[in-house]
Amino acid sequence: MQENAEKGQPATSTATLAQDTGINEHKLEALLEYMAARQLVDHISYDEFAPNKLTRLLLTPLFMDGVLLHHDHFTPCFTALSSFLSSPEQRSTAFQLAHNTSGGLYDMQQAHPDMAKAFQNYLQLEHSCLPNWLTVVDFQSEFAENTCTDTVLFVDLGGGNGQQCLNLLTEYPNMKGRVILQDTPSVVQDALPNSCAKAYHFRQIFHNNDDDGCIRILEALLPAMSSSSTLFINENVLPDEKPSTEYRASLSMAMMALFNTYERRERHWHQLLGKVGLTVKEIRRFSRHGNSILMAVKR
């Protein structure tokens, strides 16, 4: 429909769509009537439909990747969640139960590169719509004064395609020091070669892990930290007293279905970091949904 509209044909008949897609015309009509009822397309006549602004929105990369991920990989986990919670001995996560696997989301992505690409694109596009932590941290004045080109300033651990390193260098193009991306399969298990950095940064790593998993990650980091190092945890820090926004509560449910974890409240972060000898120095929130930068140091 959208292709036809771009060619100057505002509406498309179900007969034409059936010929183009190979789907039975009557089934197409039922599907399109449902979509029209949800205002995803416009119903022009009994057998003609046209794209609208929501149609075009669904055809953007964010929604194309998002619908693929949610339909093929995430929705089955929510379907399996009730069964998993009532009988957790079946598998370690609802994801494993839903997909009949002993691995997890990232194991499946390694076996399916198209899924991994869609996942990374989706996360990058989603977060590009939100503020980032550099809106509440003046990194150069707070952490990069009196540094030289050899100073290890910032190590982004598990940083994917390096977006956070890029954000930092874009914000402070004249900052002196090394900005390092460290993203390997063993990054959270092995001793870190980049010791005594000014700042170590994790972004949305911990909400994928239960407390024991987080402690293992933190214990692997501690030997690399000096007394002047700061750990930046770029995660959701929910307030202890206030209820979550709908968006954040939904994300917590997704973490439960995918990883058997949850979004942590402020007291949970204090407790977790305290178990490995870290102290929360400050928490700065940069969105109403709880997106925060938590800064911790060694006791």
N, C-alpha and C positions, 0 to 999 in steps of 0.2 A: 504493500500500500504506500509506504513512504517513498519508495523508488518511483512508483507511478505518479505520486503527487509532485515529486521533483521534476518529472517530465511534463507537467502541465495537465495531468489527469487527476482532478481532486478526489474522486471516489473510484473505488474498484469493486467490481462485482465478485460474488462468491464463486461464480463459474470460472472467472479468470484466475482467482487465487487458487482454486482447486487444480487448475491446469498447471500453474506455476509451482505448486508445492507437492502435488501428488496426494493430497489429503482429500477424502471424500467430501463432496460439496455440502451435504446435509450436516456432517460433523463440523465442518468449518463454520457453517451458519450458526450452530449451537455455541461453538467456542466464541465466535465474534459477538453474538448477542450477549453472552456473559461478560465479555470485555467491555461492551458498550454500556451494560448495566453498571459496571464499575467505573465508567467514564474514561476508560483507557483508549477507546476509539469512539468515533462518532457513527451513529446508525443513520444513514442518509435515506435509504428506502428499504423495502423488504429484503432485497438481495444486494445492497450496496453499502459499503462502509468506507470511512475515510480516517486518516490519521489526525490526531490533535496534539496539543502541547504535551500531554502525558505520554502519548505514543513516542514522540520525539525524545522525551526525557528518558524513557526506557531504552532507547537506542544509543544513549551515551555510554562510553566505556565503563563508568562507575556502575551503572545499572546492568549492563551486559554481563560484566564479571560477577557482580553481586548476586544476580538472579541465578547464574550458573552455580555458584558456590552454595547458595542457600538451598536451591532445589536438589542438587545432586549429592551434597555432602553434609549440610548442616541440618536440614529439616528431618532427615531420618534419625538424627541424634535426639532431637526433641521428642520424636515419636517413641523412641526407646527409653527415654529418661524415666518414665514412671516404672517401667519394668526393672530398670537398673536400680532405682532407689529402693524398690521393695525386695530385690534379691541381688545385692551388690556383689555377692560371691561369684556371680556369673562371669563378670569381666571387671577390669580396673576402671573403665569409663563407659558411659553410654555410647560414646563414639565407637568403641570396640564392639559393643553389642550390636549396634545398628549396622555396622559394616562387616561383621563377622570376621574380625581380624584381631591379632594379638598386638599389633602396633598402634601407633597414634596418628594424629593428623599430619605431622611432618614426615613420618615414615611413608604415608600414602603419597604425599607430595613428591618425595624422591622417586617413587615408582611412576608418577604421572606428572611429567614436567608441565603440561598444559594447565593442570590444576594449580601447580605451584606459581606459575606466571600469573594466572588470574587472581590468585590470592594476594600476591605482592602488589599487583596493580590496584586491586580493590582497596587494600590498606593504605597505599600511598595516596590514592585519590580521595578516600574518606578523610584522612588526616590533613590533607591540603585545605580542606574546608574549615579546619579548626585552628585556633591560635596555637602557637608553639611556645615552648618553655623559655625561649630567649626574649619573650615579651616581659618576663618577670625577673630575669637574671641578666645583669650587666656583666657578662663573663670577663671582658677585658679588664675592667676596673677592679673587679672582685677577685679574679684568679690569675690574671696574666700581666700584672705589673712587674716590672724589673725582670723580665724573662729574656732569653736569648734564643737563637734559632735551634739550638740543640735541646732546649727544655721540652720534656714530654708533657704537653699541656692537657691533652684530652684524648682518652682512649674510649672509643665506642664499642662495647662488647655485644656481640650478637646483633650488629647494626645493619644486617641485610645489605641493601645496595648503597649504603653510605649516606643516606639522606640527611642524618643529623650532623655528620661531619661537614657536608656541603652547606647546610644552613648556618653552621657556626662560621665557616670561612667566608661565606657571603656577607654575613653580618659584620665581621671584623676582618676585612681583607688585608690589613696591615699588621695584624697581630703576630708577634714573634713566638715561635715555638712549633712543636710537632703535633699534628692532629692525626690520629691513627684509627683506622677501622680494623677491628679484629672480629672476623666472622667465619669461623670454621666449625665443623661438626662437634669438635671436642672443646670448644671455647669455654664452656661452663664447667669442664671437668679437669682440665690440665692447669698446671702452674702457669702464670702469665709471664711472658718474657719482658713486657714493658713495665718495669718496676718504678715505683716512686713517682708516678704521674701526678700532676696537679689535680686532675679530675678523671674519675672512671664513670662511665655512663651506661646504664641499662635502660632500654625503652621497651616497656610492655613485654618483659621477659617473665617477671615473677607471677603475674596473674595466670600464666599458663601452668604454674607449678604449685603443688601443695607445700605445706610448711617444710617438710623434710627435704623436698627438692630445692626449695629456696635456700635452706641452710647449707646444702652441699655446694650450691653456686657461690654463696657468700664466703664459705670457708676456703674455697679455691682462690678467691680474690684476696683475702686478707693478707697473705704473705707479700703481695705486691704493693700493698698500701703502706705509705709512710705516715708519720704523725701529722704531716702537712697535707696529706691527700684527702680529697673529698669524694665521697660516693654520691653520684647523682642517680636517683631512681625516678624515672620518667613514667609514672603510672597514675592510676586513679586512686586518690586518697579520699574516701568518703567520710564526711563528718560523723562523729559519734552520735549526735543527737538528732540531726535532721534526716528526713527520709530522702532516698535517692530520687533523681529525676527518672522519668520513664525510660529514657535512652540508656542510662547507666544501669538501672535495674534489669533491663533486657540483656545488656551485655553480661551482667553477672550470671544470668540464666544460661547464656551461651557458653560461658566458661565452665559452668557446671556440666552441661551436656557434652562439651568437647573434651574437657580435661579433668573433670571432677574437682574443680576448684571454685573460687568466687572472687569478686572484687573486695578488697580489704578496706576496713574502716581505719581511722587514725590510730585507735588503740591497738589494732592488730599489727600495724606497722611497728609501733614502739615495742611491742612484745617480741615480734619476730627478730628485729635487728638487735634487740637486747640479748637474745640467746647466743649471738656470735660475738658479743663484745663491741657492738657499734652503738652509737648514740645519735638520735635524731637531733640535728642542729637546727633545722628550720624546714618548714613546709610552705611552699608558695603555690597557690592555685591559680591557674590561668584560663579556666572556663567554668561556667556554671554547672557543668556536668561532673566536676570533680577531677578533671585533668590537672595534674600537679607535678611539680618537681620537688622531690624530697631529698634533702641534703643530709648526709650522715658522715660521721668521723669516728675514728678509733677512740675508745675511752682512754 
